[in-house]
């Protein structure tokens, strides 16, 4: 079984394992269950396919199922939008692996200018693998100074998983980190030949104790909006409502903006932080305790 088939098998098993027969609306079955969730024959019945065909799908031996079959599987396994996208990616014919060096992603000048215009809230642009392609000053102050790092190290997932400061600075770090693993898993399904992504995941498996558990639960996620909190050493707790948008003209780039409520404590804290950290302005000295 190749890597893609292994991923498909693990994903389908994990999705049916979380659904009880009662949740699926199936009648009681007196047979003893060795594993939690639905059996293969039950998942097949719910999807209106044969048990043999479902087994072949789960083993990666059924090539190019129809859109109707994919939709039936998604309904039977109660998949959300991100999971449906991932299933479609895994069942599609894999793209041909590209040879040669990978071209670096670039942010066009107009987007750089827009980030500087958004000078009252943190904003940044993510590329493939959650690489941070560009960031404004407040994003570098609230998260970390990505632009001071070598280009290959500017990565949001790397910050969450490997920077010790992130565990105390990011509110509900465990939840945010687990969601980031799910975001990477969704991307891995879409781009199975991305060697840089595979290397990044391998590094996280080795260096972040919690990562393997999150990766192995096969959760996938596409985040478009939500709430995040950060703790800043100078201005304290910061609460954001973030929005993420695909950049027009480049679906591999995402603009992330951390919005704040007008006249809120966070808005005032960002105003102070922006003034203190403006170019040419010295940071206030710490008061001796």
Secondary structure, DSSP 8 states (H G I E B T S, - for coil): --HHHHHHHHHHHHHHHT--HHHHT-----S--SSSS--HHHHHHHTTS-HHHHHHHHTT-S-S--HHHHHHHHHHTT--HHHHHHHHHHHS-------S--------HHHHHHHHH-TTS-EEEE-GGGBEEEE-HHHHHHT--GGGS-GGG-BHHHHHHH-HHHHHHBTTHHHHHHHHHHHHHHHHHH-TT-HHHHHHHHHHHHH-TTHHHHHHTT------EEEEEEEETTTEEEEEEEEEEEETTEEEEEEEEEE--TTSHHHHHHHHHHHHTSTT---------
